Amino acid sequence: MPDQQVEPPTADAPPAPAAMVWVRDVSGLQSVGVWTERVAGRGEDAEPLIAHHLGTAQGLIAVFDGSGGAGSAPVWQAPDGGTRTGAWVGSRVARLATDCWFHDVVTREQPDTAEQLRDYLDYFHESAPQRRSKIVGKMRRQLPTTLAAVQYHLRDDNELEMQALWAGDSRAYLLHPGSGLHVVTRDHTEEADALALLRSDPPMTNSICADREFTIDATRRTLQLPAVLLTATDGFFGYVHTPAEFEYVLLHTLMRAQSTDEWADLIRRSVQGYTADDASLALVALGYRDFSRLRSDFTQRHADVRKLLGSGTPQATDQPSEIRAWQETTWQAYRVGYETYLPALPEERT
């Protein structure tokens, strides 16, 4: 159930873009979901997926970003008479398939593999609404969407087993109070450098779709609790000046909040203030007895990132050369930690 939703517009005003947040706060488990859209009723990000099975101590967080350029053709008519694009439908079909996959992993002991998840996606594509277009091309796709997910399992020995799964350019992260934000997925693009990706936004080389082959990449690792895991679409991390600013958004809102509910709302307000896209985020903090402990653990890290960014955050009046120099300086100071768990390139894997 959404914790907060933007008030509906008055009868004589155009519909305002919607935003929702979800919150769960119990001892040892705080979760936050944030979803916003740029155009009312047309947001091509699906609502974030956050699931935790108490009986087996397993969970999943995931986000899905329908690829509007590749899936811009209308494929479905809503009950209100409005049409929805293939990207809009694709992200929601992928969300449903991923939800069912995780349910069966937990309750039916299905394999928790990327290959099994891909099979679920293929199965759900078969019954999803599609419309063949007369316009064809390399970029055209049926029901295209990204996926970034983290599946996790809490163990009795205070360990956390996690698996990141992804397709496209949405990302999964580990947030650590000592070393900060670490990306644990690698964008399916020709460009690998996170700062260069901010500047160029290259096309994806792989994404989920119904009419062509696609892959789901996966990596596994074991962590010690406590841990903070999150997934986000590029509406969150693709409209900042430098990758460190995304971490600063998370930590600055955390420091200002007095509760998990307030943190979620502050994240929502922050992203709506800077993004030019739909944006969704799913986050889970595991092993913290309460929100106060979570916030206090990240106090020093917040100060460190603020110091790294300094007072040189670009302004509208700055020259492009000044902005690029500041970006390069902060990125070089931040990159090593950020890429600590960056998966190897396919050709580098053994």
Secondary structure, DSSP 8 states (H G I E B T S, - for coil): --SEE-----TTS-----EEEEEEEETTEEEEEEEE-SSTT---B---EEEEETTTTEEEEEE-BB-TTTT-SEEEE-TTS-EEEHHHHHHHHHHHHHHHHHHHHHHS-----HHHHHHHHHHHHHTS-----S---TT--SS-B-EEEEEEEE-TTSEEEEEEEEESS-EEEEEETTTEEEE-S--SBS---HHHHHHH---BS--B-SSS----EEEEEEEESSEEEEEE-HHHHSSSSSHHHHHHHHHHHHHH-SSHHHHHHHHHHHHHHH-SS-EEEEEEEES-SSHHHHHHHTHHHHHHHHHHHTT----TTS-HHHHHHHHHHHHHHHHHHHTTT----GGG--
